[in-house]
Each structure stands twice: as C-alpha cells, then as structure tokens.
Amino acid sequence: MLDLRVPTGFFFTIVGLILVGMGVFWPSERAALTDSNVNLYCGLVMLAFGLFMLGVSRLSKHQGS
Amino acid sequence: MKLAAVDYAILLVYFGFVLGIGWRLRKKIATSGDFLTSGHSVPVWITSLAFLAANLGAQELVGMSGNGAKYGIITAHFYWVGAVPAMIFVGLFMMPFYWGSRARSVPEYLKMRFDEKTRALNALSFAGMTVFSSGISMYALGLLLKLILGWSFTTSVLCSAAIVLAYTFLGGLTSAIYNEVLQFFLIVMGFSPLAIMAVMKAGGWGGMSARLATMTLPGGMNGSVMTHSWKYLGHTNQNPMGIEVFGLVMGLGFVMSFGYWCTDFLVIQRAMAANSMSASRRTPVIAALPKMMMPFIVIVPGIAALALSQMAVGYDLPMKNGGPDYDQVLTTLMAKFYPAGMLGVGLTGLMASFMSGMAGNVTAFNTVFTYDIYQTHIRPGRPDHHYLTVGRVTTVVGVALSIATAYLAQYYNSINDLLQLVFSFVNAPLFGTFLLGMFWKRTSGHGAFCGLLSGTVAAAITHGCTLAEGKGGWITTLYEFPSSMAQNFWIAIMAWTTCFIVTILVSLVTRPRPEKELHGLVYGLTELKHDEGVSWYKRPVPLAIAIAALALFLNIWFA
C-alpha cells in the first residue's frame, strides 16, 4: 500500500518552498491587515512539516527492512 | 478577490497530487472489497484523520465561522458537547459490533441484527441522502467561486466533479480516505494562521472579550455572551442562539450528535476500514482530539471578525440586504489577512474540503448501493468482479446524480429545503434503534422497523405543530420556538423518544431472534478482547478517558 506520508511530505515541501520563495523575494507582499511576512513564516512551517513527514517515512521503511 | 499566478500554481500542485494519489492506488484494486471498503487495511492514524475530515466539509468551515460571528463561542457546543462525547461513545461501545460483525456497511449491520426491511429502509434513505449532500456540496462550491472569483457556475461544478470522479473511480475508498487526510492537513495549515492573525489583531482573547462586552449585538443583547459557552444558557432569551441547557444537552448533545456520529455510514465507513478491532475502536476516539481543537480554527476567527468590526482597523462585517452576511465572514477575513501565496493555500483548502465532502458521499453511496441494494435485491450471487464493475459504474452514476442535484438546487431552492427537512426526519430516530439493537438482545426486527417509522412521523408532526423563524407549523401552531436551532433540537428529542418507546413496545409483543444468531451483534453476546500488555495510548479505554478529560477542561475553561 502506498505510504501516505510520502505524497503528503512532498506536497507540503513544494508548497512550503513556494511560500518561502514568495516571502524572501517579495517580502513587501502584504494584505490590508497583515503586519508581518505571513508567506515566509507559514512557508517555513509547511516546509518543516513536509520534511518531517518524509523523514518519518524514510525512517520507518529503514526499520522495516 | 483576485488570485495571482502563485495562487493558481498552488491550486494546480494540489490537484496534481490528488489525481496522482488516485493513479498510484489504482493498481491495488482487485476486488469489490478493495474498491468499496479498502479491504480492512488502512493504518489507524489515517482512518482517524479521515473520520474527522470526511465531516469537515467546506460548508462547515464557512458556516461555523459565520456562526462564530453570529452566536459566539456557544457555537463550540457543536464540538465540545455534540461531537466529542458521541465520538468517544461510538469508538468504545459501538465499533465492537460494527467491526466485529464484519458487516460491510451500516445497513448490512441492520440486516444481520434485525431483518431485510429495516436494512432496505435505511439503505434507501441513506443512498438518497448521500447523493443529495454531494450535490449540495457542489452547488455551494459553484456559488462560492462565482461570488469571490467570478468563475462560472457550470465550470466550477463540472471541473470539481471531474476531479472527484477521477480519483474515486481510480482508487475507490482508499483514494477518498487518503485525499481526506491531505485535505485535513491543508485546512489546519491554511486556516490556523488566519485564526492567529485575526485574534492578535483584535487584541488577543482578553482584548476581544473586553471589546465585545462594550458592544450591543444586532438582537439587542450585550456582546459579552459571545465569549462564554455556558454562562448564558439558563434561559432561551439570554443568548443569541435561543437555546437552554436541557434542549442543548439532550437534543444536540445526545440525540442529534449520537445519531450522526454513531449511525452515519459516511463516517463509520472510515472506522470500518481500519486494520484491526482495536484500531477501529481507536479511530473515532483519536479523531475526537483534533475535533475538539477545530473551534479554534473555524469559530474563533468569526468572533474575532465581530470584534474587529468594532475597531477602526479597516474591517467591516460583510453585508447583504441590510443585515450582516455571515456566510462571507471567512472569505472576507482571508481577503484582508492573506497576501498572494497564503491566499492560494487558503482557497485550495476551501476547494479541497468541498471536494472531499463530495468524494466521501460518493464512496459511501456506491458501497450502500452495490452491497445493500444491487447485490441484495437486483442481482444476487454473481462473481465478485461483477460487483467491482457495478461499484465503479455506481461511482459514475453517483457523481452524475450529484451534478443534477446541484443544478436542481440552483433553480428550485424550495425543493432543496424540503429534501433537507425530509432527510432530517428520517435521521432523527436512528440512534434509538441502534442503541436498543446493540444493548438489548430482546429488540426484534418488527420493533426496529416500527420504531424507525414512528420516529420519523413524530419528527414530521413536531415540525408541523411548532413554529420557529417562520418555519414549520404546517398542521397547526401549538408552540413557538425562539430559534430554528431550538426547534431542531426538540424535533430530534421527540423523534428519538417515540422511536425508543415504540421499539420497546413492539419488541415485547413480537418474537426476538434466537440468541445463537446474535453473536457478535449485541452487547452481552459478544466477546470483547482486552488488549493486555499494550501501552495505554494504544488501548481504546485509557485513550478515551484522557480525551474526555481534555474536553471537560475546555468546557470549563470557556464556560
């Protein structure tokens, strides 16, 4: 069975990278009421989550074999 | 609201993954069981999140944030009094029979426990309801995208239907479950930043409470009711929802929530897909943990929106026809707080939850149709691959019927309301039947059937004799409720009580099934395995106690 952690991990890694890219290259991209660089912070969280999912999946595969 | 290229890119990446998951899972489908019930093979963390996410539709996201702005934290009772106790109950006390009986669907359990007519009644009403709900999801999605992005209704409906069809047709239930989990993460990641930013902007929880306490709500009440969940429930005229403690605890907490979480095949199907008895029991219990946290993501932003509208920061509640348009609260907050990038994530989350709402209904519909209607009444005794084909064809038909319902809902709003009402009557008494069926071995098939029918009639009569917000009272008006919420609670209470009493009375005068046919189906005739020597968080009971304690804490903290 497909390990769901792999697609989840890749998905959030990609979206995290896109958002971090937005946050770094267009830091002044703001909505009317935002005071902070939302894209950068949320992107970092998603990137971390994506990599964590991929890591856990790799680890459990390693232990299984 | 205008989307930038990066928002479209995120949307495309997501749908690429959704279809990719379906494509990868297609090879695992060899039997009708693989397609319709995932062959009892899904790990428990996945079934738990799917159990939660199957119910977390976009109507809930949009509706609950609107309710937050309209009623305040009292809305959290749908989670802390409604869902959580019912989820713990179904896990501890009902999954042993659902999973242990090896039934493939909830109607099939009714057949094993009672008889064919009870199953047929449940299967037909459930099949109708799922197609209808899936159509309403599509309709709501079409409306929303038209309103905020200016997309055409037809394009939105057909595109979303095509994507849902593609991944459910390829990977069946497993594919629907996997995508529900992906959607759940996306909702949490996409909407918790909104909640955090809106609350911070409004001065934190303390600042919000202080500000709301100085305002007067549209109904003339003081705004401090918005930040207390129990304090103003003594009488219906103290809170904007128009409810009181008994109606809330009995109607919502007991009858309605237990009726939904304990008998609705859409959610039970996720727990049935788990890979062991213990895992199937833990599925709803584990799901209760994120469930009780959802108010912070879906309701609190609505309360913050109300507080923000009282401050001079440049946020006003959206208006329609001279009153606040609560359904637009969430999307206006997104537009004010999210720059290009996060806006794409939030919008993708919203669309994803509409679609998984549809997919959940379609996968429940094809199972009930294939096993409980087709295999039982139309063509029994064919080889399994025949039923696999029927399951796939039913998936296509289910999506087509949903599209038809979406268009019907667009043109005939009154049919839409009427259908919703009829389904609520049919559903109201269900929990009475299951409770007696599982815990009283004397309950007979005739009893269950008569109980269900009389409960539905009782619900209709209660609606016909009471009036609330101009609804009901089509027989005569004996009583007027302060809100339609209170009316719904009382319809449920009447239906459940009638079903419960009639089932007992009819069972006492009819012949029960012999005990030897009831093993694995009824409490007292089912052996419950104790998982000795496993750590506490892998055992259903200790896990349930910990989660119940946390729910109690939240109730007290926000009282």
Interface residues (C-beta under 8 A of the other chain):
Chain A: M1 L2 L4 P7 T8 F10 F11 F12 I14 V15 I18 L19 M22 G23 E29 R30 A31 A32 L33 T34 V38 N39 Y41 C42 G43 V45 M46 F49
Chain B: V6 A9 I10 V13 Y14 F17 G20 I21 R24 L25 K28 S41 V42 I46 T174 Y178 V181 L182 F185 M189 P193 M197 K201 V313 G314 Y315 A335 K336 F337 Y338 P339 A340 G341 M342 L343 V345
